[in-house]
Amino acid sequence: MAGQGDLSAHVSAKVYALQRSATGRNVAGDLANLRRAVNAEPGADPAVWEYTLDGLPERYVGRTDAPTAGESAVHAAMTLYAVHQQSKPTSMHKPGVSLGRALALLGRTRSVAAQPDASKAVKRRFDALMTAESFAELTYHARGLIQQLRAADIALDYGRLAEDLRLLQRPATANSVRLRWGRDYAFVPSSPPSDQTNPQTTLEGEEA
């Protein structure tokens, strides 16, 4: 059986393949297709199957008409990454940075910290995400937070995000994700996590 980190590794590999434009197509076009699919159901848009369904570890592949938690998580993570990456010359995927950590960094940025209302707005949306009663509500709030991270040039780990989104759909594991995100939000080390495997990858061909 595949290991617990296989979904994270799968999404990270898809992000890196997209950044390298391994298929030979235009990076901007692939990212635009993913952004357009951000509100779509998993599998509904054939233009993004390569990044949302292709190569998914077998244990996450559904056998019914409804998407599995894994399929929903991968679709959400990849489309949110495309929103985050839009028009950015460097990678918005940074291994080791959870959503909680990225939002804590956002709260400490000069532009947000100087505006108490803006900082409170970040926390309110984070609270709404943490208490969302459906996956659609959760991804709605996540998209708003990702847009704020994009504006502040703060990257996060999309492989980890996919795994966390999968676990949040299971009552038995949802609270463990909330606890980790809460800890990451409450405590930020003085030095950000190093990234030796993906040092600010420069992307080519991306545009608005």
C-alpha positions in Angstrom: 0.0 0.0 0.0 1.2 3.5 -0.8 2.5 5.6 2.1 0.7 8.4 3.8 2.8 11.0 2.0 2.0 9.8 -1.5 -0.7 12.3 -2.3 1.6 15.1 -1.2 4.4 13.8 -3.4 2.0 13.4 -6.3 0.8 17.0 -6.2 4.4 18.3 -5.7 5.5 16.4 -8.8 2.6 17.8 -10.8 3.5 21.3 -9.8 7.1 20.9 -10.7 6.1 19.3 -14.1 3.8 22.3 -14.7 6.6 24.7 -13.8 8.9 23.0 -16.3 6.2 22.8 -18.9 7.2 19.2 -19.4 4.4 18.7 -21.9 5.8 21.3 -24.2 2.7 23.4 -24.0 2.5 27.0 -22.9 2.7 27.3 -19.1 0.4 30.3 -19.0 -2.3 28.4 -20.9 -2.1 25.4 -18.5 -2.3 27.7 -15.5 -5.2 29.6 -17.1 -7.1 26.3 -17.6 -6.6 25.4 -14.0 -7.8 28.8 -12.8 -10.9 28.5 -14.8 -11.6 25.1 -13.2 -11.3 26.4 -9.6 -15.0 26.3 -9.1 -15.6 23.1 -11.2 -16.2 19.6 -9.8 -13.2 17.2 -10.0 -13.2 15.7 -13.5 -15.7 18.1 -15.0 -13.1 20.0 -17.1 -11.1 17.7 -19.5 -8.6 20.5 -20.0 -7.1 20.0 -16.5 -7.3 16.2 -16.2 -3.6 15.9 -16.8 -2.9 17.8 -13.6 -5.9 16.8 -11.5 -6.6 13.1 -12.4 -3.7 11.6 -14.4 -1.4 9.4 -12.4 -3.3 9.7 -9.1 -2.3 7.0 -6.7 -4.7 4.1 -7.1 -6.1 4.1 -3.6 -7.5 7.6 -4.1 -9.2 6.8 -7.4 -13.0 6.7 -7.1 -15.3 3.8 -8.1 -18.6 5.7 -7.9 -20.1 8.8 -9.5 -18.9 11.0 -6.6 -15.3 12.2 -6.3 -13.1 10.7 -3.5 -11.6 12.9 -0.8 -8.3 12.5 -2.6 -9.6 13.5 -6.0 -11.3 16.6 -4.4 -8.1 17.5 -2.6 -5.9 17.3 -5.6 -8.3 19.3 -7.8 -8.5 22.0 -5.1 -4.8 22.1 -4.5 -3.8 22.3 -8.2 -6.4 25.0 -9.1 -5.5 27.0 -6.0 -1.9 26.8 -7.0 -2.8 28.2 -10.4 -4.6 31.1 -8.7 -1.5 31.7 -6.5 1.0 31.5 -9.4 -0.8 33.9 -11.8 1.7 36.4 -13.2 4.4 35.5 -10.7 7.9 35.1 -12.1 9.0 32.8 -9.2 7.4 29.7 -7.8 4.6 30.0 -5.3 5.1 26.4 -4.2 7.6 26.2 -1.3 8.1 22.8 0.4 7.7 22.9 4.2 5.4 25.9 4.4 1.9 24.9 5.6 -1.1 27.1 5.1 -1.1 28.0 8.8 2.6 29.1 8.5 2.0 31.1 5.4 -0.9 32.9 6.9 1.1 33.7 10.0 3.8 35.2 7.8 1.1 37.2 6.0 0.0 38.6 9.3 3.5 39.7 10.0 4.1 41.5 6.7 4.6 45.2 7.0 1.6 46.0 4.7 -0.8 43.9 6.8 0.6 44.5 10.2 0.3 48.3 9.7 -3.4 47.8 9.1 -5.1 46.2 12.1 -8.4 45.7 10.1 -6.5 43.9 7.4 -4.8 41.6 9.9 -8.1 40.9 11.6 -9.6 40.2 8.2 -7.0 37.5 7.5 -7.7 35.9 10.9 -11.5 36.0 10.3 -11.2 34.3 6.9 -8.8 31.7 8.5 -11.3 31.1 11.2 -14.1 30.7 8.7 -12.0 28.1 6.8 -11.2 26.2 9.9 -14.9 25.9 10.8 -16.3 25.4 7.3 -19.1 22.8 7.3 -18.6 21.7 3.7 -15.6 21.2 1.3 -17.1 23.8 -1.0 -17.2 26.4 1.8 -13.7 25.4 2.8 -12.2 25.9 -0.6 -14.1 29.2 -1.1 -12.4 30.6 2.0 -9.1 29.1 1.0 -9.2 30.8 -2.4 -9.7 34.2 -0.7 -6.7 33.5 1.5 -4.5 32.3 -1.4 -5.3 35.6 -3.2 -4.0 37.5 -0.2 -0.8 35.4 -0.1 -0.3 36.0 -3.8 -0.5 39.7 -3.3 2.1 39.5 -0.5 4.4 37.1 -2.5 4.2 34.4 0.2 4.5 30.8 -1.1 3.3 27.6 0.5 3.7 23.8 0.1 0.9 22.6 -2.3 1.7 19.0 -1.8 1.2 19.4 1.9 -2.0 21.4 1.3 -3.4 18.6 -0.8 -2.8 16.1 1.9 -4.3 18.4 4.5 -7.4 19.1 2.4 -7.9 15.3 2.1 -7.6 14.8 5.8 -10.0 17.7 6.5 -12.8 15.8 4.7 -12.5 13.0 7.3 -14.0 13.6 10.8 -11.4 11.3 12.3 -8.5 13.4 11.0 -9.9 16.9 10.5 -9.0 18.1 14.0 -5.4 17.0 13.7 -5.1 19.3 10.7 -6.7 22.2 12.5 -4.4 21.7 15.4 -1.3 21.7 13.2 -2.4 24.8 11.3 -3.3 26.5 14.6 0.2 25.8 16.0 1.8 27.0 12.8 -0.2 30.1 12.8 0.5 30.9 16.5 4.2 30.2 16.4 6.5 31.3 13.6 10.3 30.7 14.0 12.6 33.6 13.5 14.1 32.0 10.4 11.8 30.7 7.6 12.2 27.0 6.6 15.1 26.5 4.1 14.3 25.2 0.7 17.2 23.4 -0.8 15.2 21.4 -3.4 13.4 24.3 -5.0 15.2 27.6 -4.6 12.9 30.3 -6.0 12.3 28.6 -9.3 12.0 31.1 -12.1 9.0 30.4 -14.4 8.9 31.0 -18.1 5.9 31.9 -20.2 3.5 32.9 -17.4 1.4 35.9 -17.8 -1.8 37.4 -16.5 
